[in-house]
Amino acid sequence: MVTRWFEDLPEGERLSDPLLRVAGAVSRMLDGLASPPVAPASGRIDAAASAVILPLQAVPGCCLVVHVAEWSSSVACWWSAGTDWRVQLRDPELFAELPLQPDGVAGAVAWLERELRRPVAARSRSYGPVRRQRWVVVADDGAELTLRQRWLPAWRGAGEGRAAPAGLVPGRAPGCWGRR
């Protein structure tokens, strides 16, 4: 069964030949995975930037990017977190650059498939009135690499069986003390 993995392109946009090959290979690879960590029709193809962007369901705001740079005859692949997919995570283990010829597209798709198979875990640790939430992947050597993190008020975890700290009022701005 073939799934539609990418959003529709804007009217009149055309893909270059290498980007068309990458998008087709990524679609076939996602079709072959038993449980892809990407929601159908959530991927984007940015024709102007020659990039394929796959947002991950397990990590809010995180995506995997395959960028074809024809001017340098290379394909770059990276993990990105945040609103701008062009911003790469600084860890070199979460980035790869391959020559476009002879088999850069196949290499990029193999890199992408390996990264999609990495286990992603959500970690949470309390520090008094706040807690840090992190999403990590396990590197080849067993080390945990942080993809994204955010700080939350500790009472946001009340649904997980934690009560609001004394003095803090849930539903008010972080740092607000007192009564409603």
C-alpha positions as CSV (number, residue, x, y, z in Angstrom):
1,M,0.0,0.0,0.0
2,V,1.3,3.5,-0.9
3,T,0.7,6.3,1.6
4,R,0.7,10.0,0.8
5,W,3.5,11.2,3.1
6,F,3.8,14.8,1.9
7,E,1.6,17.9,1.8
8,D,0.6,19.1,-1.7
9,L,3.0,21.5,-3.3
10,P,1.9,25.1,-3.9
11,E,0.4,25.7,-7.3
12,G,3.0,26.0,-10.1
13,E,6.0,24.7,-8.0
14,R,8.2,22.1,-9.7
15,L,10.8,19.8,-8.2
16,S,14.3,19.5,-9.5
17,D,15.4,16.1,-10.7
18,P,17.5,15.3,-7.5
19,L,14.8,16.5,-5.2
20,L,12.2,14.5,-7.1
21,R,14.4,11.4,-6.6
22,V,14.9,12.1,-2.9
23,A,11.1,12.6,-2.3
24,G,10.3,9.4,-4.2
25,A,12.9,7.4,-2.3
26,V,11.8,8.8,1.1
27,S,8.2,7.9,0.3
28,R,9.2,4.3,-0.6
29,M,11.3,4.0,2.5
30,L,8.5,5.2,4.7
31,D,6.1,2.8,3.0
32,G,8.5,0.0,4.0
33,L,8.7,0.8,7.7
34,A,6.4,-1.2,10.0
35,S,5.4,1.8,12.1
36,P,6.8,5.0,10.7
37,P,7.3,7.8,13.3
38,V,5.9,10.3,10.8
39,A,2.2,11.0,10.3
40,P,0.9,10.6,6.8
41,A,0.6,13.9,4.8
42,S,2.7,15.7,7.5
43,G,5.9,15.9,5.5
44,R,6.8,18.9,3.4
45,I,8.8,19.5,0.3
46,D,10.3,22.9,0.1
47,A,11.0,23.2,-3.7
48,A,12.7,26.6,-3.4
49,A,15.2,25.4,-0.8
50,S,15.4,21.8,-2.3
51,A,14.6,20.1,1.0
52,V,12.4,17.3,2.3
53,I,11.2,17.9,5.9
54,L,9.7,15.1,8.0
55,P,8.2,16.2,11.4
56,L,8.4,13.5,14.0
57,Q,5.3,12.5,16.0
58,A,7.4,11.5,19.1
59,V,9.1,14.9,19.5
60,P,7.0,18.0,19.2
61,G,8.7,20.6,17.0
62,C,11.4,18.3,15.8
63,C,12.0,17.1,12.3
64,L,14.4,15.3,10.0
65,V,15.7,17.2,7.0
66,V,17.2,16.1,3.7
67,H,18.6,19.0,1.8
68,V,19.9,18.8,-1.8
69,A,22.5,21.4,-2.5
70,E,23.1,21.1,-6.3
71,W,25.6,24.0,-6.2
72,S,27.9,21.9,-4.1
73,S,26.8,18.5,-5.5
74,S,25.9,17.2,-2.1
75,V,23.0,16.0,0.0
76,A,22.9,17.1,3.7
77,C,20.8,15.3,6.3
78,W,20.2,16.6,9.8
79,W,17.9,16.7,12.9
80,S,16.3,20.0,13.5
81,A,14.3,21.3,16.5
82,G,12.3,24.5,16.6
83,T,10.2,26.5,14.2
84,D,12.9,26.9,11.6
85,W,13.9,23.6,9.9
86,R,17.1,25.2,8.7
87,V,18.5,25.3,12.2
88,Q,20.6,22.2,12.8
89,L,21.3,20.6,16.2
90,R,25.0,21.1,17.0
91,D,25.8,17.5,17.7
92,P,27.8,16.1,14.7
93,E,26.3,12.7,15.3
94,L,22.9,14.1,14.2
95,F,24.2,15.4,10.9
96,A,25.5,13.9,7.7
97,E,26.7,15.2,4.3
98,L,27.1,13.0,1.3
99,P,28.2,13.6,-2.3
100,L,25.2,13.8,-4.7
101,Q,26.9,11.5,-7.2
102,P,27.1,8.5,-7.6
103,D,24.6,7.4,-4.9
104,G,24.1,10.4,-2.6
105,V,20.3,10.0,-2.7
106,A,20.5,6.3,-1.6
107,G,23.0,7.3,1.1
108,A,20.7,10.1,2.3
109,V,17.7,7.8,2.5
110,A,19.7,5.1,4.3
111,W,20.8,7.7,6.8
112,L,17.2,8.9,7.2
113,E,16.0,5.4,7.8
114,R,18.6,4.7,10.4
115,E,17.7,7.9,12.2
116,L,14.0,7.1,12.1
117,R,14.7,3.7,13.7
118,R,16.6,5.2,16.6
119,P,14.7,5.0,19.9
120,V,13.3,8.3,21.1
121,A,12.6,8.7,24.8
122,A,11.0,11.5,26.8
123,R,12.7,12.3,30.1
124,S,11.4,14.6,32.8
125,R,13.2,15.8,36.0
126,S,11.9,18.1,38.7
127,Y,13.9,21.0,40.1
128,G,11.6,22.4,42.8
129,P,8.9,24.5,41.3
130,V,9.9,23.7,37.7
131,R,10.7,20.6,35.7
132,R,12.8,20.0,32.6
133,Q,11.3,17.9,29.9
134,R,13.8,16.4,27.4
135,W,13.5,14.3,24.3
136,V,16.6,12.2,23.6
137,V,17.8,9.6,21.0
138,V,20.3,6.9,21.7
139,A,23.6,7.2,19.7
140,D,25.4,4.2,18.3
141,D,27.8,4.2,21.3
142,G,24.8,4.2,23.8
143,A,25.1,7.9,24.8
144,E,21.8,9.9,24.9
145,L,21.7,12.9,22.6
146,T,19.2,15.6,23.5
147,L,17.0,16.6,20.6
148,R,14.8,19.1,22.4
149,Q,14.1,20.4,25.9
150,R,11.7,22.7,27.6
151,W,11.1,24.0,31.1
152,L,7.6,23.7,32.6
153,P,6.0,24.6,35.9
154,A,6.1,21.5,38.1
155,W,2.3,21.5,38.6
156,R,1.9,20.9,34.8
157,G,2.6,17.3,35.7
158,A,-0.5,17.1,37.9
159,G,-2.1,14.7,35.4
160,E,0.8,12.3,36.1
161,G,-0.1,12.1,39.8
162,R,1.8,15.1,41.0
163,A,0.1,17.9,42.9
164,A,0.8,21.6,42.6
165,P,3.5,22.8,45.0
166,A,2.2,24.7,48.1
167,G,1.9,28.4,47.4
168,L,1.7,28.1,43.6
169,V,-1.6,28.5,42.0
170,P,-2.2,26.3,38.9
171,G,-3.6,28.2,35.9
172,R,-1.8,31.4,36.7
173,A,1.4,32.7,35.0
174,P,4.6,30.9,36.1
175,G,6.0,32.5,39.1
176,C,2.7,33.9,40.3
177,W,2.2,33.3,44.1
178,G,-0.9,33.7,46.2
179,R,-4.6,33.1,45.8
180,R,-6.9,33.3,42.8
